């Protein structure tokens, strides 16, 4: 079972059709208009809804930031990379993260992926954060709609993407070429490095291009979630998204 908490995360899990064993809401919170809508979604899917004290919700979520709701959801299997590359409608746009470890960054990036039409996110199975309850909450439920494919080896995954016809484009603030110089209407994998050291050496080497975001201020780089949002917006703009 996956434990999800927060109004947006639970609501979107229910809206997406994910099955749940039960949903717990804080005692006295059923009159909240947002909560009422979530309860209706759960009951329409024949999912039991129970009242619980806030301390119990704190204990289940291991957090006080559950917004009065917790759900026990059945685990949803993610596709393999091979299936993902086969199923994505061309020209595909995919995000790849090289050891991003902060759940708030991953959650924010998944939320941007959903907003900008990015088909999926690829993450390594080690030394990186997965789709935790915190990630689901920060993503405001976007983690229900953006497949997050876990791979054992990022370098191997990059090679597999290239074999499927994708260009791998890495973001690095030290480069000359800028993000607006790349043709994002081609099948592209956007590669972002970790919060501290950026992309690893092999990851950089395997990129077909390295691009930077032009900046006017004194700070030399951006948080990975902010940088990812900018480059994903540029890709969506070039693809004619409105």
DRENDO-1510 file (C-alpha; in Angstrom, 1 decimal, always signed):
<recs>
REC; n; res; u; v; w
REC; 1; UNK; +0.0; +0.0; +0.0 .
REC; 2; UNK; +1.0; +3.6; -0.6 .
REC; 3; UNK; +0.1; +6.2; +2.1 .
REC; 4; UNK; -0.8; +9.5; +0.5 .
REC; 5; UNK; -1.6; +12.6; +2.4 .
REC; 6; UNK; -2.7; +16.2; +1.6 .
REC; 7; UNK; -5.9; +17.3; -0.1 .
REC; 8; UNK; -4.5; +17.6; -3.6 .
REC; 9; UNK; -2.6; +14.3; -3.5 .
REC; 10; UNK; -5.5; +12.3; -2.2 .
REC; 11; UNK; -8.0; +14.0; -4.5 .
REC; 12; UNK; -6.0; +13.4; -7.7 .
REC; 13; UNK; -5.3; +9.8; -6.7 .
REC; 14; UNK; -9.0; +9.3; -6.5 .
REC; 15; UNK; -9.7; +11.2; -9.7 .
REC; 16; UNK; -7.1; +9.2; -11.6 .
REC; 17; UNK; -9.0; +6.0; -10.6 .
REC; 18; UNK; -6.4; +4.6; -8.2 .
REC; 19; UNK; -8.0; +2.1; -5.9 .
REC; 20; UNK; -7.7; +2.6; -2.1 .
REC; 21; UNK; -8.4; +0.5; +0.9 .
REC; 22; UNK; -9.7; +3.5; +2.9 .
REC; 23; UNK; -9.5; +7.3; +3.4 .
REC; 24; UNK; -9.2; +8.9; +6.8 .
REC; 25; UNK; -10.2; +12.5; +7.5 .
REC; 26; UNK; -9.7; +14.6; +10.6 .
REC; 27; UNK; -12.7; +14.6; +13.0 .
REC; 28; UNK; -14.9; +17.6; +12.3 .
REC; 29; UNK; -13.3; +18.3; +8.9 .
REC; 30; UNK; -16.0; +16.8; +6.7 .
REC; 31; UNK; -17.8; +20.2; +6.4 .
REC; 32; UNK; -14.7; +21.7; +4.7 .
REC; 33; UNK; -15.9; +22.2; +1.0 .
REC; 34; UNK; -12.6; +20.7; -0.3 .
REC; 35; UNK; -12.9; +17.7; +1.9 .
REC; 36; UNK; -16.6; +17.2; +1.0 .
REC; 37; UNK; -15.6; +16.8; -2.6 .
REC; 38; UNK; -12.9; +14.3; -1.8 .
REC; 39; UNK; -15.3; +12.3; +0.3 .
REC; 40; UNK; -17.8; +12.2; -2.5 .
REC; 41; UNK; -15.1; +10.9; -4.9 .
REC; 42; UNK; -14.1; +8.2; -2.4 .
REC; 43; UNK; -17.7; +7.0; -1.8 .
REC; 44; UNK; -18.4; +7.0; -5.5 .
REC; 45; UNK; -15.6; +4.5; -5.8 .
REC; 46; UNK; -16.9; +2.5; -2.9 .
REC; 47; UNK; -13.9; +3.4; -0.8 .
REC; 48; UNK; -14.6; +3.6; +3.0 .
REC; 49; UNK; -14.2; +7.0; +4.6 .
REC; 50; UNK; -13.4; +7.1; +8.3 .
REC; 51; UNK; -13.0; +10.0; +10.8 .
REC; 52; UNK; -9.8; +10.0; +12.9 .
REC; 53; UNK; -8.1; +12.2; +15.4 .
REC; 54; UNK; -5.4; +14.5; +14.1 .
REC; 55; UNK; -2.7; +12.8; +16.2 .
REC; 56; UNK; -3.5; +9.5; +14.5 .
REC; 57; UNK; -3.2; +11.2; +11.1 .
REC; 58; UNK; +0.2; +12.7; +12.2 .
REC; 59; UNK; +1.4; +9.2; +13.2 .
REC; 60; UNK; +0.2; +7.6; +9.9 .
REC; 61; UNK; +1.6; +10.3; +7.7 .
REC; 62; UNK; +4.8; +10.8; +9.8 .
REC; 63; UNK; +4.0; +14.5; +9.3 .
REC; 64; UNK; +1.8; +17.3; +10.7 .
REC; 65; UNK; +1.3; +18.6; +7.1 .
REC; 66; UNK; -1.4; +16.2; +6.0 .
REC; 67; UNK; -4.1; +18.9; +5.8 .
REC; 68; UNK; -6.5; +16.6; +7.7 .
REC; 69; UNK; -6.6; +13.7; +5.2 .
REC; 70; UNK; -4.7; +10.4; +4.7 .
REC; 71; UNK; -5.4; +7.6; +2.2 .
REC; 72; UNK; -4.2; +4.0; +2.0 .
REC; 73; UNK; -3.9; +3.5; -1.8 .
REC; 74; UNK; -3.0; +0.4; -3.7 .
REC; 75; UNK; +0.5; +0.6; -5.2 .
REC; 76; UNK; +0.5; +1.6; -8.9 .
REC; 77; UNK; +3.1; -0.1; -11.1 .
REC; 78; UNK; +5.1; +2.2; -13.3 .
REC; 79; UNK; +6.0; +1.2; -16.9 .
REC; 80; UNK; +9.4; +0.0; -17.8 .
REC; 81; UNK; +11.6; +2.4; -19.8 .
REC; 82; UNK; +11.2; +0.2; -22.9 .
REC; 83; UNK; +7.4; +0.4; -22.7 .
REC; 84; UNK; +7.5; +4.1; -22.0 .
REC; 85; UNK; +9.6; +4.8; -25.1 .
REC; 86; UNK; +7.3; +2.7; -27.1 .
REC; 87; UNK; +4.1; +4.3; -25.9 .
REC; 88; UNK; +5.0; +8.1; -25.8 .
REC; 89; UNK; +3.4; +10.0; -28.7 .
REC; 90; UNK; +6.0; +11.6; -31.0 .
REC; 91; UNK; +7.8; +13.9; -30.8 .
REC; 92; UNK; +8.4; +12.8; -27.2 .
REC; 93; UNK; +9.5; +15.1; -24.4 .
REC; 94; UNK; +11.0; +13.4; -21.3 .
REC; 95; UNK; +12.7; +14.6; -18.1 .
REC; 96; UNK; +15.6; +12.7; -16.7 .
REC; 97; UNK; +17.1; +13.4; -13.2 .
REC; 98; UNK; +20.6; +12.5; -12.3 .
REC; 99; UNK; +20.5; +11.9; -8.5 .
REC; 100; UNK; +18.1; +14.6; -7.4 .
REC; 101; UNK; +17.6; +13.9; -3.7 .
REC; 102; UNK; +15.2; +16.5; -2.3 .
REC; 103; UNK; +11.6; +15.3; -2.4 .
REC; 104; UNK; +10.4; +18.9; -2.7 .
REC; 105; UNK; +12.4; +19.3; -5.8 .
REC; 106; UNK; +11.1; +16.1; -7.4 .
REC; 107; UNK; +7.5; +17.1; -6.4 .
REC; 108; UNK; +7.9; +20.5; -7.9 .
REC; 109; UNK; +9.4; +19.1; -11.1 .
REC; 110; UNK; +6.6; +16.5; -11.5 .
REC; 111; UNK; +4.1; +19.3; -11.1 .
REC; 112; UNK; +5.8; +21.2; -13.9 .
REC; 113; UNK; +6.0; +18.1; -16.1 .
REC; 114; UNK; +2.2; +17.8; -15.9 .
REC; 115; UNK; +1.7; +21.5; -16.6 .
REC; 116; UNK; +4.1; +21.6; -19.6 .
REC; 117; UNK; +3.2; +18.3; -21.3 .
REC; 118; UNK; +6.3; +16.3; -20.4 .
REC; 119; UNK; +5.5; +12.6; -20.9 .
REC; 120; UNK; +7.4; +11.1; -18.1 .
REC; 121; UNK; +10.3; +11.5; -15.6 .
REC; 122; UNK; +13.2; +9.0; -15.4 .
REC; 123; UNK; +15.1; +8.7; -12.1 .
REC; 124; UNK; +17.9; +6.4; -10.9 .
REC; 125; UNK; +17.0; +3.7; -8.4 .
REC; 126; UNK; +19.9; +4.6; -6.0 .
REC; 127; UNK; +21.2; +7.8; -4.5 .
REC; 128; UNK; +18.0; +9.6; -5.5 .
REC; 129; UNK; +14.6; +10.3; -4.1 .
REC; 130; UNK; +11.6; +8.2; -5.3 .
REC; 131; UNK; +7.9; +9.1; -5.4 .
REC; 132; UNK; +7.4; +9.3; -1.6 .
REC; 133; UNK; +4.2; +10.7; +0.1 .
REC; 134; UNK; +6.0; +14.0; +0.4 .
REC; 135; UNK; +6.7; +14.1; -3.3 .
REC; 136; UNK; +3.1; +13.3; -4.0 .
REC; 137; UNK; +1.9; +16.1; -1.8 .
REC; 138; UNK; +4.4; +18.7; -3.1 .
REC; 139; UNK; +3.4; +17.7; -6.7 .
REC; 140; UNK; -0.2; +18.6; -5.8 .
REC; 141; UNK; -1.2; +15.2; -7.3 .
REC; 142; UNK; +0.7; +15.5; -10.5 .
REC; 143; UNK; +2.6; +12.3; -9.6 .
REC; 144; UNK; -0.6; +10.5; -10.4 .
REC; 145; UNK; -0.4; +11.6; -14.0 .
REC; 146; UNK; +3.3; +11.8; -14.8 .
REC; 147; UNK; +4.9; +8.3; -14.9 .
REC; 148; UNK; +8.1; +8.3; -12.9 .
REC; 149; UNK; +10.2; +5.4; -14.3 .
REC; 150; UNK; +13.0; +4.1; -12.0 .
REC; 151; UNK; +16.1; +2.8; -13.8 .
REC; 152; UNK; +19.1; +1.0; -12.4 .
REC; 153; UNK; +21.6; +3.0; -14.5 .
REC; 154; UNK; +21.2; +6.5; -15.9 .
REC; 155; UNK; +23.9; +6.1; -18.5 .
REC; 156; UNK; +22.3; +3.0; -19.8 .
REC; 157; UNK; +18.9; +4.7; -19.8 .
REC; 158; UNK; +20.4; +7.6; -21.9 .
REC; 159; UNK; +21.8; +5.1; -24.4 .
REC; 160; UNK; +18.4; +3.4; -24.6 .
REC; 161; UNK; +16.7; +6.7; -25.2 .
REC; 162; UNK; +19.1; +7.6; -28.0 .
REC; 163; UNK; +18.5; +4.2; -29.6 .
REC; 164; UNK; +14.8; +5.1; -29.6 .
REC; 165; UNK; +15.5; +8.4; -31.5 .
REC; 166; UNK; +15.8; +10.9; -28.6 .
REC; 167; UNK; +18.4; +13.6; -28.2 .
REC; 168; UNK; +19.7; +14.0; -24.6 .
REC; 169; UNK; +20.1; +17.6; -23.7 .
REC; 170; UNK; +21.7; +18.5; -20.3 .
REC; 171; UNK; +21.4; +21.7; -18.4 .
REC; 172; UNK; +24.7; +23.2; -17.2 .
REC; 173; UNK; +25.2; +26.9; -16.2 .
REC; 174; UNK; +28.8; +27.0; -17.5 .
REC; 175; UNK; +28.0; +26.4; -21.1 .
REC; 176; UNK; +27.9; +28.9; -24.0 .
REC; 177; UNK; +24.8; +27.6; -25.8 .
REC; 178; UNK; +21.5; +28.7; -24.3 .
REC; 179; UNK; +18.2; +26.8; -23.9 .
REC; 180; UNK; +16.5; +28.8; -26.6 .
REC; 181; UNK; +19.0; +27.6; -29.2 .
REC; 182; UNK; +17.9; +24.0; -29.0 .
REC; 183; UNK; +15.1; +22.7; -31.2 .
REC; 184; UNK; +12.7; +21.2; -28.7 .
REC; 185; UNK; +10.3; +20.1; -31.4 .
REC; 186; UNK; +12.6; +17.1; -31.9 .
REC; 187; UNK; +12.3; +14.1; -29.5 .
REC; 188; UNK; +14.2; +15.3; -26.5 .
REC; 189; UNK; +15.2; +14.1; -23.1 .
REC; 190; UNK; +15.9; +17.0; -20.7 .
REC; 191; UNK; +18.7; +16.0; -18.3 .
REC; 192; UNK; +19.1; +17.7; -14.9 .
REC; 193; UNK; +21.8; +17.1; -12.4 .
REC; 194; UNK; +21.7; +16.8; -8.6 .
REC; 195; UNK; +21.2; +19.8; -6.2 .
REC; 196; UNK; +24.9; +20.0; -5.2 .
REC; 197; UNK; +27.2; +18.8; -7.9 .
REC; 198; UNK; +25.0; +18.8; -11.0 .
REC; 199; UNK; +25.3; +16.0; -13.6 .
REC; 200; UNK; +27.9; +13.4; -13.1 .
REC; 201; UNK; +30.8; +13.3; -15.5 .
REC; 202; UNK; +29.5; +10.3; -17.5 .
REC; 203; UNK; +26.0; +11.8; -17.7 .
REC; 204; UNK; +27.5; +15.0; -19.1 .
REC; 205; UNK; +29.6; +13.1; -21.6 .
REC; 206; UNK; +26.6; +11.2; -22.9 .
REC; 207; UNK; +24.6; +14.4; -23.5 .
REC; 208; UNK; +24.2; +15.4; -27.2 .
REC; 209; UNK; +24.2; +19.1; -26.1 .
REC; 210; UNK; +24.8; +21.1; -23.0 .
REC; 211; UNK; +22.8; +24.3; -22.5 .
REC; 212; UNK; +22.5; +27.1; -20.0 .
REC; 213; UNK; +19.8; +29.4; -18.9 .
REC; 214; UNK; +20.7; +33.1; -19.5 .
REC; 215; UNK; +20.7; +35.0; -16.2 .
REC; 216; UNK; +20.9; +38.7; -15.5 .
REC; 217; UNK; +21.6; +38.6; -11.8 .
REC; 218; UNK; +24.6; +38.0; -9.6 .
REC; 219; UNK; +23.8; +34.5; -8.5 .
REC; 220; UNK; +25.4; +32.0; -11.0 .
REC; 221; UNK; +22.8; +29.2; -10.8 .
REC; 222; UNK; +19.2; +28.2; -10.1 .
REC; 223; UNK; +17.6; +25.6; -7.9 .
REC; 224; UNK; +17.1; +22.4; -9.9 .
REC; 225; UNK; +13.3; +22.7; -9.7 .
REC; 226; UNK; +13.4; +26.3; -10.9 .
REC; 227; UNK; +15.8; +25.6; -13.7 .
REC; 228; UNK; +13.8; +22.6; -14.8 .
REC; 229; UNK; +10.6; +24.7; -14.9 .
REC; 230; UNK; +12.3; +27.3; -17.2 .
REC; 231; UNK; +13.6; +24.7; -19.7 .
REC; 232; UNK; +10.3; +22.8; -19.7 .
REC; 233; UNK; +8.5; +26.0; -20.4 .
REC; 234; UNK; +10.8; +26.8; -23.3 .
REC; 235; UNK; +10.2; +23.3; -24.7 .
REC; 236; UNK; +6.4; +23.8; -24.5 .
REC; 237; UNK; +6.6; +27.2; -26.0 .
REC; 238; UNK; +8.6; +25.9; -29.0 .
REC; 239; UNK; +6.0; +23.1; -29.4 .
REC; 240; UNK; +3.2; +25.7; -29.8 .
REC; 241; UNK; +1.6; +25.1; -26.4 .
REC; 242; UNK; -0.8; +27.8; -25.3 .
</recs>
